[in-house]
């Protein structure tokens, strides 16, 4: 499985749209993300945790995911939050101009590379929009 820019954007947008500083599996489910039947959810959420864009509210990497002895997944509703770096990534990827450029050019790369490129494009766009260098 490879990281998908569309899915990352949808996941990060759900975190940004949360009404509180933290969200949980139930709110993500309500936002249209299928944690139980879509392996992309586990895959992308874990990648975001690996690169420290998402964490448990207590600062740990516990996202409430467990597997039973027969390998069935289960999710607990632990409080999850975007880190500062995660907010930067979300802001960049949720900008339509940035998203279109990233989606067009980066179709098979790591999440950290997607983030780095998205932020570079985002900063260039901001500079262009406000006319001041960052």
C-alpha positions, 0 to 999 in steps of 0.5 A, spaced: 500 500 500 502 506 498 500 513 501 495 517 497 494 524 497 487 524 496 486 520 503 491 524 506 487 530 505 481 527 507 484 525 513 487 531 515 481 535 513 477 531 518 482 533 524 482 540 522 474 540 522 473 537 529 470 542 533 474 541 539 482 541 540 482 533 539 478 528 535 477 521 536 475 515 532 467 516 533 468 523 530 472 521 524 467 516 523 462 521 522 466 525 518 466 519 513 472 515 514 471 508 515 476 505 520 473 498 521 472 496 513 477 500 510 485 498 511 487 505 508 484 508 514 489 504 519 495 505 514 494 513 513 493 514 520 499 510 522 503 513 517 501 520 520 503 518 527 510 515 525 512 522 522 509 525 528 503 529 525 498 526 529 498 524 537 494 522 542 492 528 547 497 525 552 503 526 547 503 518 546 503 514 540 497 510 542 491 511 537 487 506 540 488 501 535 489 494 537 488 487 534 485 481 537 488 474 537 485 472 531 487 479 528 481 483 527 482 490 528 478 494 534 479 502 535 478 505 542 475 512 542 482 515 545 483 523 544 487 524 538 490 531 536 494 534 530 501 536 532 504 543 530 507 540 524 501 536 523 497 543 522 502 545 517 501 539 513 494 540 513 494 547 512 498 546 506 495 540 503 488 543 504 490 549 500 487 547 493 492 550 489 497 546 493 493 540 493 493 540 485 500 540 484 502 535 489 497 530 487 499 531 479 507 530 481 507 526 487 503 519 486 508 514 489 512 517 495 513 518 502 508 522 507 514 526 509 516 528 502 509 529 500 509 534 506 515 537 505 513 539 497 506 541 500 509 546 505 514 549 499 509 550 494 504 553 500 509 558 502 511 560 495 503 561 494 503 565 500 509 569 498 505 570 491 499 572 494 501 577 499 507 579 495 512 579 501 517 573 502 517 568 508 
